[in-house]
Amino acid sequence: MQPIQLFELTSKQAHWLSVRQSVVAGNIANANTPGYASREVAAFQAVLEQTGTRMAVTHPGHIQEDALRSSVDAGDGDDIEVLPSGNSVSLPDEMSKTGEIKRMYELNTGMVKAFHRMMLLTVRR
């Protein structure tokens, strides 16, 4: 029997969603900062394909690399208007991203709850 990878996958997605939410919050916080370029996180599928075997942390003083944090980059800016101040943050777009993140997080936690209930039902029998 293969080990169940659903919990690991949903944990990675929850971490990705928290990183994305912090990037979007930073964009909103810097909406009035002159010269600030809007930032975005790579798609979850791309992050999953990039994450593989990581270097082991052999000492508590070592800093562990976070692959999701390194997937943050400046937005492409093709469809975003750059203001005269050089800022490229679009508040309506950022607010729609927060709604999307919320829906994805609710779906993620709903799947975990449903799978957890299903596992408990099989154990009880």
C-alpha positions, 0 to 999 in steps of 0.5 A: 500500500502506498503512503498517503501524500494528501496531507503533505501536499495540502501542507505545502499548498497552505505554506504557499498560500501563506507566502502568497498572502504575505506578498500580496499584503506587502504589495497593498502596504506599498501601494503609495510607495514611489518606484515600488514594483508589484511582486508575485509568487510563482504558481503552485504547480511550478513551485511543486515541480521545483521543490525536490531534494533539499540540503539537510540541516545538520546543525541547529545554527544552520539556516534552512532554505525556503523554496517558496520564499525564493519563488517570489519575483517582480510581477511581469508588469505587462498588464499593469499600468505604471503610475507617474511615481513608478509604482505598479501596484493595482489595488483592485487586482491585489484585493481580488488576489486576497479573495482568491487566496481565501477561497483556495485556503478554504478549499484546502482546509475543507479537503483536509477535514473531509479526508480526515473524517474519511480516515477516522471512519475507516479506523472505527470499523 
